[in-house]
């Protein structure tokens, strides 16, 4: 069945995220579905390995991803992302909060053996195993301290594995080279912030 966006020759084959945002705010359910389908696989890839092993049985990661998207789309009247990068940063934060809530639920539930002491300290996620929990804490803290566009550039490149042409589109940069420069500047700022935290430790 042809997409209703293809019925007009004047519309591009792939609508921009900003266009879809506008249509969703006007009540266009087809635009809501297209945006959901566009970001679902991106968030699924990001979420892989984020839940520690001890918490993965509590909620399917895919369920958390879908809940995140539904929550975000329901709040578009409250949050007006100007760029795709801002929207992905927003989605990431909602999903992180959902993961943390699952971990809090895990810590409140007694284990089958009745040993609760092990629950507040769940096993590390795949990412934490790779880089270390302390590094992840410093990274998250430094990331939160960055200006919005720097934070988006880091997240798009490092966490969502966007190419530079994709980052240019998501951040509204004129070219892939401009996006590369934005990412480089953002990573320098991130490294400086993480070094500052190390020095204060």
C-alpha positions in Angstrom: 0.0 0.0 0.0 1.6 3.3 -1.0 2.4 5.8 1.8 0.2 8.9 1.8 3.3 11.0 1.6 4.0 9.6 -1.9 0.6 10.7 -3.3 2.0 14.2 -4.0 5.0 14.5 -6.4 6.0 17.7 -4.6 6.9 15.8 -1.4 10.3 14.2 -0.8 10.4 10.4 -0.5 11.7 10.8 3.1 10.1 13.5 5.2 12.3 15.4 7.6 11.9 14.8 11.3 10.8 18.4 11.7 8.0 18.0 9.1 6.8 14.9 10.9 6.9 16.8 14.3 4.6 19.5 12.8 2.2 17.0 11.4 2.0 15.0 14.6 1.1 18.2 16.5 -1.7 18.8 14.0 -3.1 15.3 14.9 -1.7 13.4 11.9 -1.6 9.7 13.1 0.1 8.5 9.9 3.0 10.9 10.7 3.1 9.6 14.3 3.4 6.0 13.0 6.2 7.0 10.5 8.2 8.7 13.2 7.7 5.8 15.5 9.0 3.4 12.8 11.9 5.6 12.0 13.3 5.8 15.5 12.4 2.4 16.9 15.3 0.5 15.3 17.7 3.4 16.3 16.7 3.1 19.9 16.7 -0.7 19.9 20.4 -0.6 18.7 21.2 1.9 21.4 19.5 0.0 24.2 21.2 -3.4 23.4 23.3 -4.2 26.4 22.2 -1.3 28.5 20.3 -3.4 31.1 22.5 -5.3 33.5 22.1 -9.1 33.4 20.4 -9.2 36.8 17.7 -6.8 35.6 17.0 -8.1 32.1 14.3 -10.5 33.2 12.3 -7.7 34.8 11.3 -6.0 31.6 12.0 -6.7 28.0 14.4 -4.1 26.6 12.2 -3.8 23.5 9.2 -3.0 25.7 11.2 -0.2 27.3 12.2 1.2 23.9 8.6 1.2 22.7 7.3 2.8 26.0 10.0 5.5 25.6 8.9 6.4 22.1 5.2 6.4 23.0 5.9 8.7 26.0 8.0 11.1 23.9 5.4 11.3 21.1 2.7 12.0 23.6 4.7 14.9 25.0 5.5 16.7 21.7 3.2 19.5 22.7 5.4 20.1 25.8 8.7 19.5 24.1 9.5 21.2 20.8 12.8 19.8 19.5 14.3 22.0 16.9 16.6 19.3 15.5 16.6 15.6 15.2 19.7 15.5 17.4 17.7 17.2 20.2 14.9 14.6 19.9 17.3 11.7 20.1 19.0 13.2 23.1 15.5 13.6 24.7 14.6 9.9 23.8 17.9 8.7 25.2 17.2 10.5 28.5 13.7 9.0 28.8 15.1 5.5 28.0 17.9 5.9 30.6 15.3 6.9 33.2 13.2 3.8 32.3 16.3 1.6 32.7 17.0 3.2 36.1 13.5 2.7 37.2 13.7 -1.0 36.3 16.9 -1.2 38.5 15.1 0.5 41.3 12.3 -2.0 41.1 14.9 -4.8 41.1 16.4 -3.4 44.3 13.0 -3.3 46.0 12.0 -6.9 45.2 13.4 -9.8 47.3 15.2 -12.5 45.4 13.9 -16.0 45.2 16.5 -17.0 47.8 15.5 -14.1 50.1 18.9 -12.5 49.8 18.3 -8.9 49.2 21.9 -7.7 49.7 23.0 -8.5 46.2 20.1 -6.6 44.5 21.1 -3.0 45.1 24.4 -3.6 43.2 23.3 -5.2 40.0 25.8 -6.7 37.6 27.2 -4.2 35.1 25.8 -3.7 31.7 27.8 -4.8 28.6 29.0 -1.2 28.2 30.0 -0.9 31.8 32.0 -4.1 31.5 33.8 -2.7 28.5 34.8 0.7 29.8 34.3 0.4 33.6 31.6 1.7 35.8 33.6 4.7 37.1 34.3 5.8 33.6 30.7 5.6 32.7 29.7 7.7 35.7 32.3 10.3 34.7 31.1 10.2 31.1 27.5 10.7 32.0 28.3 13.6 34.3 30.6 15.3 31.8 28.0 14.8 29.0 25.2 16.4 31.1 27.5 19.4 31.7 28.0 20.0 27.9 26.0 22.6 26.0 23.0 21.1 24.1 24.5 21.0 20.6 27.8 19.5 21.9 25.9 16.9 23.9 23.8 16.0 20.8 27.0 15.7 18.6 28.6 13.3 21.1 25.5 11.2 21.5 24.8 11.0 17.7 28.4 10.0 16.9 29.4 7.9 19.9 26.2 6.3 21.1 24.0 6.2 18.0 26.8 5.6 15.5 25.5 8.2 13.1 27.6 8.9 10.0 28.8 12.5 9.5 26.3 13.2 6.7 23.5 11.9 9.1 24.9 14.1 11.9 24.9 17.1 9.5 21.2 16.5 8.8 20.3 15.8 12.4 22.1 19.0 13.7 21.3 21.2 10.8 24.9 21.6 9.6 25.6 22.5 6.0 27.9 19.6 5.2 29.4 16.3 6.6 32.7 18.2 7.1 31.0 20.8 9.2 29.4 18.0 11.2 32.8 16.3 11.7 34.2 19.6 13.1 31.3 19.9 15.5 31.8 16.4 16.7 35.6 17.0 17.2 35.0 20.1 19.2 32.3 18.4 21.3 34.6 15.4 22.0 37.4 17.8 23.1 35.1 19.5 25.5 33.9 16.1 26.8 37.4 14.9 27.4 38.3 18.1 29.2 35.2 17.8 31.4 36.1 14.1 32.2 39.7 15.1 33.0 38.4 17.8 35.4 36.4 15.2 37.2 39.4 12.9 37.5 41.5 15.8 38.9 38.8 16.5 41.6 38.5 12.8 42.6 
